[in-house]
Amino acid sequence: MPRVSAAEQAVAAPRWSASPRRLVQLMAGLSAFGAGEGLIVASELGNSPWTVLAEGVAVRTGIAVGAATVAISILILLAWIPLRQRPGLGTIANAVVVGVMLDVTLELVERPDTPAVRAAYLALGIALVAVGSGLYLTTFLGPGPRDGLMTGLHRLTGATIGGLRTAIEVCALAGGWALGGTLGIGTLAFALVIGPAVAAVLRLGASGESLRDL
């Protein structure tokens, strides 16, 4: 029997209903993602591009970084309407859980006071974001708000996914920096490492699925 590709699974999978296993995987993935973002913020070495924007909004409004993340996600979902993007359970969960877990993590962890601990926070944060991304993406319960914005603009304009992703991330980063978000070596490390790290997690997940099918 031919194996169904990941892209075919993403199209065919129901977006508003899921088995308990998929729901647990979704929530675990989004929680890990949010916790990872929280550790990156706590490292004070520079945030991921969208969290630079969220922190900038937080600086200007006085709300928490995670709350700003949720607010930005909701605004992006509103932009889906003219793009005719279809959300799913994972889309809505992504918009809420990541920001909540970011704030919870910042409440629970102590701010590091040495370069070594800051570097450890950054490395662990990036790893958690990668693992979390791999977990929630493979539930196929709908793209996150930012991914949906990218694919919607791709369908509308015909521009390449890679070019759109870069342009969106640069705009978020520049806007966040202008508002007072933290930009630094951690931002560069995230940009360089996160793609290959997520790809590695997805490959490991695919290998695990293959072994279970034997």
C-alpha positions in Angstrom: 0.0 0.0 0.0 1.6 3.4 -1.0 2.6 5.7 1.8 0.7 9.0 2.0 2.9 12.0 1.9 2.9 14.6 4.7 1.4 17.2 2.3 -1.4 14.9 1.4 -2.1 14.2 5.1 -2.2 17.9 5.8 -4.9 18.4 3.2 -6.9 15.3 4.1 -6.8 15.5 7.9 -9.9 17.0 9.6 -9.0 20.3 11.2 -11.7 20.6 13.9 -11.7 17.0 15.2 -8.9 14.9 16.6 -8.2 11.8 18.5 -7.1 12.2 22.2 -3.5 11.3 21.0 -3.4 14.1 18.5 -4.9 16.6 21.0 -2.2 15.7 23.6 0.5 16.0 20.9 -0.9 19.4 19.9 -1.0 20.8 23.4 2.4 19.3 24.3 3.9 20.8 21.1 2.5 24.3 21.6 3.4 24.3 25.3 7.0 23.3 24.5 7.0 26.1 21.9 5.8 28.7 24.3 8.2 27.6 27.1 11.1 27.7 24.6 10.2 31.3 23.6 10.0 32.2 27.3 13.5 30.8 28.0 14.8 32.8 25.0 13.3 36.0 26.4 14.7 35.2 29.8 18.2 34.8 28.4 18.2 38.5 27.4 20.4 37.6 24.5 17.9 38.5 21.8 14.5 37.1 20.9 13.1 35.3 17.9 11.7 37.8 15.3 8.0 37.6 16.3 8.9 37.8 20.0 11.0 40.9 19.3 7.7 42.4 18.0 5.7 41.1 20.9 8.2 42.5 23.4 8.2 45.8 21.6 4.4 45.9 21.9 4.7 44.9 25.6 7.2 47.8 26.2 4.8 50.3 24.6 1.6 49.1 26.2 2.6 47.7 29.6 1.1 44.3 29.0 3.1 41.0 29.4 5.1 39.7 26.4 2.9 36.5 26.2 -0.3 38.6 26.3 1.2 40.7 23.4 1.9 37.5 21.5 -1.7 36.4 21.8 -3.0 39.9 20.7 -0.7 39.8 17.7 -1.9 36.3 16.8 -5.5 37.5 16.9 -4.8 40.4 14.7 -3.0 38.1 12.2 -6.0 35.8 12.2 -8.2 38.8 11.3 -5.9 39.3 8.3 -6.8 35.8 7.2 -10.3 36.8 6.4 -9.6 38.7 3.1 -7.0 36.0 2.3 -9.7 33.3 2.6 -7.5 31.1 4.8 -9.2 28.2 6.6 -8.2 27.9 10.4 -8.4 24.7 12.4 -8.3 23.6 16.0 -4.5 23.9 15.9 -4.7 27.4 14.6 -6.8 28.7 17.5 -4.8 26.7 20.1 -1.6 28.1 18.7 -2.9 31.7 18.9 -3.6 31.2 22.7 -1.3 28.5 24.2 2.1 29.8 23.0 1.6 33.2 24.5 0.2 31.8 27.8 3.1 29.4 28.2 5.6 32.1 27.4 4.3 34.2 30.3 4.0 31.2 32.6 7.7 30.3 31.8 8.8 33.9 32.5 7.0 33.8 35.9 8.6 30.4 36.9 12.2 30.8 35.8 14.8 33.0 37.4 16.6 35.5 35.3 20.1 34.3 34.7 23.0 36.4 36.1 26.0 34.8 34.2 26.8 34.5 30.5 26.9 30.6 30.8 23.4 30.4 32.2 22.1 32.9 29.6 23.6 30.8 26.8 22.1 27.6 28.3 18.6 29.3 28.4 19.0 30.3 24.8 20.1 26.9 23.6 17.4 25.1 25.6 14.8 27.6 24.4 15.7 27.1 20.7 15.6 23.3 21.2 12.1 23.4 22.8 10.8 25.6 20.0 12.1 23.1 17.5 10.6 20.1 19.3 7.4 21.9 19.9 7.1 22.9 16.2 7.7 19.3 15.1 5.0 18.0 17.4 2.2 20.5 16.6 2.9 20.6 12.8 2.5 16.9 12.5 -1.0 16.9 14.1 -2.2 18.5 10.9 -4.9 20.5 12.8 -4.4 23.7 10.9 -1.4 26.1 10.5 -0.4 28.7 13.0 -1.5 32.3 12.5 1.9 33.3 11.0 2.2 30.3 8.7 -1.3 30.8 7.4 -0.6 34.5 6.7 2.5 33.4 4.7 0.6 30.7 2.6 -2.4 33.0 2.1 -0.2 35.8 0.7 1.6 33.2 -1.5 -1.7 32.1 -3.0 -2.8 35.7 -3.5 0.4 37.2 -4.9 2.2 34.2 -6.4 5.4 35.2 -4.5 7.6 32.4 -3.3 7.1 31.0 0.1 10.7 31.5 1.0 10.7 35.2 -0.1 7.4 35.9 1.8 8.7 34.2 4.9 11.8 36.3 4.9 9.9 39.5 4.2 7.4 38.9 7.0 10.0 37.9 9.5 12.1 41.0 8.6 9.1 43.3 9.0 8.2 41.8 12.4 11.8 42.1 13.5 12.3 45.7 12.4 8.9 46.8 13.8 9.7 45.1 17.1 13.2 46.6 17.4 11.8 50.1 16.6 9.2 49.6 19.5 11.9 48.5 22.0 12.1 44.7 21.6 15.4 42.9 22.3 17.5 42.2 19.3 20.9 40.4 19.8 23.0 37.4 19.2 20.1 35.2 20.3 18.1 36.5 17.4 20.8 35.6 14.9 21.2 32.1 16.5 17.5 31.5 16.3 17.4 32.5 12.7 20.3 30.3 11.7 19.4 27.2 13.8 15.6 27.0 14.0 15.0 25.8 10.4 17.5 22.9 10.4 16.5 22.0 14.0 12.8 21.7 13.1 13.7 19.7 10.0 15.7 17.3 12.2 12.8 16.9 14.6 10.4 16.2 11.7 12.8 13.6 10.2 13.1 11.9 13.6 9.3 11.9 13.9 9.0 10.4 10.4 11.5 7.7 11.3 9.5 6.8 14.4 6.3 6.5 12.4 8.1 4.2 10.0 9.3 2.0 12.8 5.8 1.7 14.3 4.5 0.7 10.8 6.8 -2.3 10.6 
